[in-house]
Amino acid sequence: MTPYRTIHRILLLGACALLASTATAAASAAGKELPPKPSVSDIVKASKPADWRALDPDNTLYMEMPWGRVVIELSPVFAPNHVKNIKALVRNHYFDGLAIVRVQDNWVVQWGDPNDENDKARPVKGAHKTLKAEFTVPLANDKHFVRLPDVDGYAPQVGHSDGFPVGRDPKTGETWIAHCYGSVAVARDNDADSGGGTGLYAVIGPARHLDRNLTVVGRVISGMPELAALPRGPMPMGFYEKPEQQVPIKSVKVAADVPAAERSKFEVMRTETATFQAVVDAQRNRGGPFTKFSAGHIDLCAVPIPVREQP
């Protein structure tokens, strides 16, 4: 046997032994039970009153639907002009009697005026039909950012600010709410400044590539299971084909305009607390007995932001 063949055979046997050893180690690791760790539920149950904040009634919307109430928290920090305009629309009863006009599978639920594109469009009455886009705002607007150490593909930095998942870019000095499940944003046409809040949508699927392309104004606090379970529209982009398929909106009100006894009493965990960081870590590094491999990583949109309703 030539020296070349001898060396080649030794290398091949060595590689096979390494692969076998790696496979054995992987199989052993796969079967090894991870030690138990506190779950998100455990941490939430052990939380203290100071870990929670009540929703601001002046920046909370109640959208009354046939099945009940959808609660939306608005963020004037990240979209001040649009939030102001949306509240003006609501207080002028713009959305009352309108409808959910499209549900696109794994994408969005959108509501507004079904006649928005024709001469029967509802007037906005004292609000603005369109506004200059607020895809991002200056970093100085945000005083509550807590960074996630995990790498993100859509922003140089990600984290949470007062209960909202956000991205930011220190080089450009910009920040924005991310398109995570439940985020509420302003529908528009191709023109960046063609939206104003008369059409809104909630995210029900992966949509992070929309970040910095649309104005995000808040997120759904309660009611996402019902919104996400609505029948999908049969037309392109999930639009409903017939008026009777559209889901009617009974009314939309600012919570501050609703008698205190009729308000929903939701609280959101403060995302700047050590308790919330424990929630993030519990989701990032799950323990046994069910989990056999802990990822050691978490995506921004996979971080649970606990919400609870007080009696």
N, C-alpha and C positions, 0 to 999 in steps of 0.2 A: 504494500500500500504506500503510495507516495506521501511525502510530508504534507502536501496540500490537502489530500483527502483525509489524512489523519486529523489535521487541525480542524477541517470542516466538520468531521464527524464529532469531535470533542465539543465544538461550539454548538452543534445541533442538539447533542445530548444535554448540554448545559441549559439551553433554551427550553427544552422540553421539561427538564427538572424544575426550572423556575416557574414555568406555566402551571405545572402540576401543583407546586407549592402554593402559588397564588390562588389557584382554584380551591385548594383545600382550605386555605385561610379564609377565602370569601365564603365558602360553604359553612365554615365554622362560625364566622361572624354573622351570617344570615340566620343561623339557628340560635345564636346567643340572645337571651332575653335582656333587654335594656332595663336598668333599674327604674323603679317608678319615680315619677316627678309630679309636682302639683300641676293640675290641669288648669286651663283658662277658667273653667267653671269653679274650681277650688279657689282660685285667686279672687274671682269676682265675689264669691260668697264671703270671703274673709276681708273684703274691702271695708273701708271706713267712710262715714258720711263726707269727710273732707276730700275724698277721692272723686267725688261726683259734682256736677254742676247742673242746674236746671236750665232748660231752654229759655232764651230771651223771647218773651211773647211778641215783641215788636219785630223780631226777625224769624218768626215761625209762621208757616202757612198751614191751614187745615183745608185739604181738598176732600170734600164730601162726595163719596162714590156710592153706587147702589149697594155695595157690600159693607160700607163703613168709611172710616176716616183714614186718609193718608196724611201723615205729618211730615212736613219738609222744613228743614232748618236752612235758612239763607245765611250767606256770609258777605256782609258789606265790606269786610277787609279785602277780599279777593276780587270783588266785582261791585264796587260801590255804586256806580251809575246804573247798572242793570238791576241791582237789588232795589234801589229807590224807584226805578221805573216799574218793576214788577209789582211792588206794593201799591203804586198808584193805580195800575191796571186792576189789581184785586179790589181795591177800595172803591173803584168805579164799576165793580161787578162785571168786568170784562169776561171772565172765564165762566160765569154762571150760565149753565145751559149749553156750554160748548161740549167737546167730546175728546176722548182718546181716538186719534185718527189713524194711527198705525202702530203695529207691534211687529218688529222684525226679529226673527228668532236669533238668539245669541248676540243681540245687538242693542236695540233701544225700544222703549215705549215712549211714544210722543203724543202730546195733547195740544189742542188749540182750536182755531176756527176752521171747520171743514170747508167753509166758503172763502177762505183767505185769498184765493187766487181769482175770485170773480167779483162781480158788482154787488154781491150780497154780503161782502165782508163786513164784519162788525166794526164800528168806529171805536177808536181807542179813548176818546173823551178825556182830555187833560193829561194823557200820558204821551209817550213817544212811540211811534211805530218802529223806528230803527234808531240805533245808537252806534257810536264809535266802539269798535270791538275792545273788550277787556280780556284778551287771551292771557295776558300776564299783567302783573302789577309790580311796582318797585319792592325790593327786599325790605325797605324801610317800613312798608305797610304792615309787615308781619312781625309781631313782638313775641310770639309764642312757639316758634319753631323748635322741635326736638328731632334731631337727625337720627335716622336709621343707619347703622354701620354697613348694612348689606349693599352690595353692588346692584345698580339699576341700569337697564339699557335705554331708558327714556329721559334721564336727567342726571346731571353730574352729582346732585345730592337729592335725597328723598327723605321724608319723615312725616311728622304730623304737627299740625298747628290748631290748637283749640278744638280738636275733634275732627279735623279734616285731613285727608291724605294729600300731601303736597309734594311738588317737585320744585327745585330751584337751581339757578345757575349763577354762582358768584361772579363769574367773568362778565356776564351781561347785566348783573344786578337785578334779575327778574325772578319772580316766583309765581306759582299757579296751583290751583286745585287739580289733582289728577282725575282722569276718567276711570275711576274704580266703580265696582258694582254699587248701584244706588246713587251715584253722583247725578246731580241735576244740572243741565246745561241749556243754553239758548240755541234753538234751531235757527239756521240762516240759509241763504242761497250762496252762490259762488263768491259774491262780493263780501269781503270780511266784515263790512259795516252794515250788512243787510238784515241783521237780527236786532231785536230790542227786548224780547221777552214775551211777545204774543204767542209764540210757539216754544214749548219747553219739552225736554225729553229726560228720561231716567235711563241710566245704563243698566242693561241686564246681561251683558256679555263682555268679552275682552275688547277694550277700546282705547288702550293707552296711546295708540298712534294718533288719536285725536287731540292729545294734549297740545296746548299752544296753538290749536287750530279753531277752537270754539271757546266761547265764554262760559265757564262753569260757575254757577251761582250758589250751589249748596249741595245738600244730599238728603235723601229720604231717610227719616229716622224710624218711621213705622209705616208698614203697608207694602213693603217690597215683595213679600211672597204673593200677595194678590195681584200686584202689577205684573210680576214676572210670569204668572200663570195664565194671563189673558190669552185668548185665542190669537194665533198668528194671522196677520193679514195675507190674503191670497195674491194681492197685486205686487208689482215690483217694489222693493224696499219695505215690504210689509204693510202697505197701505190697505185699508179696508175697501172693498169694491162697492158696497152698498151702504147707504145711510143707516139702515137697521143693524148693520154689523158694528157700527161705532159704539163705543161705551160712553154713555152720557155722564157728564160732570154735573152734579147737583149744584154745588157752589164752591167757591174758594174764598177763604177769609184769612186775614191776619189775626193771629191768636190774641193779640192785644185788644182787638175789637169784639172778642167773644167774652161773655160774662165769665168771671173767674170760676164759677161753679161748673161751667160747661167745658173748661179747658182740659186737654190731656196733660197729665203730669209726668212727662218723661224727663229722665236725667241721662246725661252722657258722661262717661268716665273722663276725667281730666287727663289729657294725653301728655301733660308735662309731669305727671306724678310717677313716683317709684312703683306704685301699684300697676300702672299701665305698662311700664317697662317690663315688669314681671310677666304681664300678659303676653307681651311681644316675645319674650324669651321662651315662655311656655309653648307658644305656637312654633317658634323657630327650632327648639330642641325638645321634641316630644319624648316622654319617657315610656316605659313599658306599662303593662304587659303586652298590649296589642302591637305597639310599634316595635319593629325589629331593626330598623335603620333610621337614625335621626338625621335629617337633612343638614342641620346646622346653618340654615339659610332661610330667609323669608322674603317673598315679594311684597312690595308696598301694598298692593291690593288684596293680599292674603292676610294682612294684619287685621284681626277683629277689633272693632271699636265698640266696646260694650255699651249697651243702652238698657235702661230699666224703667219700668213704669211704676210710680208710686200710687198706692191706693187713694 
